[in-house]
């Protein structure tokens, strides 16, 4: 009987980590300079998926993805508007969690005036 309880505890823990990564802001805002961007492909036995990634010189790596939790569905437009060499103030949600290749998600980007 202990094995089913351990499985349930593991599922609850993973759901909690997923909720934490989806709803908890990393910081209200990040001021960053974009140094690169790409579309990263992830392959698994269930198929392939892609993720828009933004690289910065001073804030790390971010993703740009649609999210129901923040009613945010314009990720492709946002990704396309970001330009290398430009500085932005990003509003993000989520945390960097290397084990699952999770990155903070940019839900708003405002270019910093020069």
Secondary structure, 3 states (H helix, E strand, C coil): CHHHHHHHHHHHHHHHHHHHHHHCCCCCCEEEEEEEEEEEEEEECCEEEEEEEEEECCCCEEEECCEHHHCECCHHHHHHHCCCCCEEEEEEECCCEHHHCECEEEEEEEECCC
